[in-house]
Amino acid sequence: MFSILSVAYAMAPSAGEQAGGGGFGAFVPLILMFVIFYFLLIRPQQTKAKKHQEMLTNLKRDDMVVTTGGIHGKITGITDTIITVEIAPNVRVKVSKGNVAGISTTQTKPEEKK
């Protein structure tokens, strides 16, 4: 009688043969997946963070900015970690420098009271 168990024994490697598909061949798909993840996910994120850090270092007074919370305003004061943003005439808020999302190009400067 022919059974599945006898087929499994017939397909098994003999005592002198090596079991498995080879050492380096098993790692090729993993290496390929890492390379794909690097070029599709890691590298673009690093360049985006680098551009954001460069933008933060180039901030200066009277720049119009938008924060990550969506607040638009003009920079009136700046330190290493904190910026002061004027969001309305004589209304200033202190914001962490890292929370500046970008430089606003469509926002007009707050009007001064006459």
C-alpha positions as CSV (number, residue, x, y, z in Angstrom):
1,M,0.0,0.0,0.0
2,F,1.3,3.4,-1.0
3,S,0.9,6.1,1.7
4,I,1.8,9.8,2.0
5,L,4.2,8.9,4.8
6,S,6.3,6.9,2.5
7,V,6.4,9.7,0.0
8,A,7.6,12.1,2.7
9,Y,10.4,9.7,3.6
10,A,11.4,9.4,0.0
11,M,11.7,13.2,-0.4
12,A,13.8,13.7,2.8
13,P,17.5,14.2,2.3
14,S,19.7,11.3,3.0
15,A,22.1,11.3,6.0
16,G,25.1,12.7,3.9
17,E,23.2,15.5,2.2
18,Q,22.7,19.1,3.6
19,A,19.2,20.0,4.6
20,G,18.0,23.5,3.6
21,G,18.3,25.7,0.5
22,G,21.8,27.1,1.1
23,G,23.1,29.7,3.4
24,F,23.3,33.0,1.4
25,G,20.4,32.2,-0.9
26,A,18.0,32.3,2.1
27,F,19.0,35.9,2.9
28,V,18.7,37.3,-0.7
29,P,15.0,38.1,-0.4
30,L,15.5,39.8,3.0
31,I,18.3,41.9,1.6
32,L,16.2,42.8,-1.4
33,M,13.3,43.8,0.8
34,F,15.5,46.0,2.9
35,V,16.9,47.8,-0.2
36,I,13.4,48.4,-1.4
37,F,12.3,49.8,2.0
38,Y,15.3,52.0,2.1
39,F,14.7,53.6,-1.3
40,L,10.9,53.9,-0.9
41,L,10.5,54.8,2.8
42,I,13.7,55.6,4.7
43,R,15.6,57.8,2.3
44,P,12.7,60.1,1.3
45,Q,11.9,60.6,5.0
46,Q,15.5,61.5,5.8
47,T,15.6,64.1,3.0
48,K,12.3,65.6,4.1
49,A,13.6,65.9,7.7
50,K,16.8,67.4,6.4
51,K,14.9,70.1,4.5
52,H,12.7,70.8,7.5
53,Q,15.8,71.2,9.7
54,E,17.4,73.5,7.2
55,M,14.2,75.6,7.0
56,L,14.2,75.9,10.8
57,T,17.8,77.1,10.9
58,N,17.1,79.8,8.2
59,L,14.1,81.3,10.1
60,K,14.4,85.0,10.8
61,R,12.4,87.9,12.2
62,D,9.5,89.1,10.0
63,D,9.1,85.7,8.3
64,M,5.5,84.6,7.8
65,V,5.1,81.1,9.2
66,V,2.5,78.5,9.8
67,T,2.7,76.1,12.7
68,T,1.8,72.4,12.9
69,G,-1.4,73.5,14.7
70,G,-2.4,75.7,11.8
71,I,-1.6,79.1,13.3
72,H,-0.4,81.7,10.8
73,G,1.6,84.6,11.9
74,K,4.8,86.8,11.7
75,I,7.9,86.0,13.7
76,T,8.7,88.8,16.1
77,G,11.3,87.1,18.2
78,I,13.5,84.0,17.9
79,T,15.8,82.0,20.1
80,D,17.4,78.6,19.8
81,T,14.3,76.7,20.8
82,I,11.4,79.1,20.9
83,I,9.9,81.6,18.5
84,T,7.4,84.4,19.2
85,V,4.7,84.6,16.6
86,E,2.4,87.6,16.2
87,I,-1.0,86.2,15.1
88,A,-2.9,89.5,15.4
89,P,-2.0,93.1,16.2
90,N,-0.4,93.0,19.6
91,V,-1.2,89.3,20.1
92,R,1.9,87.2,20.4
93,V,2.3,83.6,21.2
94,K,5.4,81.6,22.0
95,V,5.8,78.4,19.9
96,S,8.4,75.7,20.0
97,K,10.7,76.1,17.0
98,G,10.2,72.5,16.0
99,N,6.5,73.1,15.6
100,V,6.9,75.4,12.7
101,A,5.5,73.5,9.7
102,G,6.7,75.9,7.0
103,I,7.0,79.4,5.7
104,S,3.6,80.8,4.7
105,T,3.5,82.4,1.3
106,T,-0.2,83.3,1.1
107,Q,-0.6,84.9,4.5
108,T,-0.6,88.7,4.7
109,K,1.2,90.4,7.5
110,P,-1.0,91.4,10.5
111,E,-2.1,95.0,10.1
112,E,-0.9,97.5,12.6
113,K,-3.4,99.8,14.5
114,K,-3.2,103.4,13.4
